[in-house]
Amino acid sequence: AVRGMVEDIDARMHKWNKLLSPAELSEIETDLSGEIVGIGVNIEFEKATGRIEILATTRGSPAEKAGLMAHDTIVSVNGKLFRGKTEGDAVHELRGKVGDPVTLTVLRDDKILPFTIARARVPLHEVQHEVIDGVGHLSVAMFTAKTVPALRSALDELSAAHVRAIALDLRGNH
């Protein structure tokens, strides 16, 4: 009953008005904590085909150590296909408990490759920075509980480097 009331509050806001299940709330809280338990991949999910393309692996993650690479396509996770499913379904299957293995079937170029990877705590690198020709390049990949302190630290370092300008990069931010 509450779900129906929340979804019908304002028709213009229908896609935003939603009652979260305890599992969905837990998933959001985990994402916002700045640390996940999984294999450490940034993915692009295509619902119609169930295609899971790896956009990048997190530095030092189990996925990077196992040899997964950007542009690999995950065909199945633990034998499950995701055609017609949601990105959340795929992410839920990739994540789990520390030490538990996840089995992937991966398409790389024209080869099907099997991977079994133990899940681990994966720190997220929300903020990255560098100095290029006297300009600070500050990239914020996501907003979590750790973003503000990391941003302050990066700004302090860029200030100490006496940059003449800062370019704020929010591309791909989620």
SVG drawing of the C-alpha trace seen along z (x, -y; Angstrom):
<svg xmlns="http://www.w3.org/2000/svg" viewBox="-2 -31 56 53">
<polyline fill="none" stroke="black" stroke-width="0.4" points="0.0,0.0 2.8,-2.4 4.6,-1.6 1.5,-2.6 1.0,-5.8 4.7,-6.9 4.6,-6.2 1.4,-8.1 2.4,-11.3 3.3,-13.3 2.9,-11.9 5.7,-14.1 8.1,-12.6 6.9,-9.0 10.3,-7.6 11.9,-9.2 9.1,-8.4 9.9,-4.9 9.8,-2.9 13.1,-1.0 13.3,2.5 15.7,3.2 18.1,4.9 17.9,1.9 18.6,-0.5 21.5,1.7 23.0,1.6 22.8,-2.2 24.4,-2.6 27.2,-0.2 27.8,-2.3 27.9,-5.5 30.3,-4.1 33.1,-4.3 34.0,-0.6 32.3,2.4 32.8,6.2 33.1,7.6 35.7,7.9 36.3,4.2 34.9,3.5 33.2,0.5 30.6,1.8 28.1,0.7 25.0,2.8 22.7,3.3 19.3,4.6 18.0,5.8 20.9,8.1 22.2,8.7 25.7,7.5 28.0,6.5 30.9,4.5 33.9,3.8 34.7,0.1 37.6,0.3 39.0,2.3 39.7,0.7 43.4,0.3 44.6,3.2 41.2,5.0 40.7,8.8 39.5,8.1 42.7,6.4 44.8,9.0 42.9,11.8 43.6,10.1 40.2,8.7 40.5,5.7 38.5,2.8 36.3,3.8 36.0,7.4 32.4,8.5 31.0,10.6 28.7,13.2 27.6,14.9 28.2,14.6 28.0,17.8 26.3,19.4 23.6,16.8 22.7,14.7 21.2,11.2 19.2,10.6 16.0,8.8 17.3,8.3 18.5,5.1 22.0,3.7 21.2,4.2 20.7,7.9 24.2,8.1 25.8,6.0 24.2,8.1 25.6,11.3 29.1,9.8 29.1,8.6 29.0,10.9 31.0,11.9 34.7,11.4 36.5,14.5 33.6,16.0 34.4,16.9 32.5,15.6 32.8,17.5 32.7,15.4 32.5,16.3 34.2,13.5 34.3,12.7 37.6,11.0 37.9,10.3 36.8,13.7 37.7,15.9 35.6,17.1 37.7,17.1 36.7,18.5 37.6,16.6 37.1,17.6 37.8,14.6 37.6,14.3 35.6,11.3 37.4,8.8 36.9,5.4 37.5,2.9 38.3,-0.7 36.8,-3.2 39.0,-6.0 36.5,-8.8 39.0,-11.6 42.1,-11.6 44.3,-14.6 47.4,-15.5 49.2,-18.6 49.5,-19.1 51.4,-22.1 50.7,-24.1 47.0,-23.3 45.5,-21.0 43.3,-18.3 40.8,-17.1 38.6,-14.2 35.6,-13.2 34.4,-9.8 31.6,-9.3 30.2,-10.8 30.6,-8.7 31.2,-9.4 34.9,-9.6 34.6,-12.1 34.8,-15.4 37.9,-14.5 39.6,-13.2 38.6,-16.4 40.0,-18.6 43.3,-16.7 43.6,-16.9 42.9,-20.6 45.5,-21.1 48.1,-19.3 47.1,-21.3 47.4,-24.5 50.8,-23.5 51.9,-22.9 50.9,-26.5 48.7,-25.6 47.4,-28.5 44.0,-26.9 42.0,-23.8 40.0,-21.8 37.2,-19.9 36.4,-16.7 33.0,-15.1 32.8,-12.9 31.4,-9.4 30.4,-10.5 27.8,-8.4"/>
</svg>
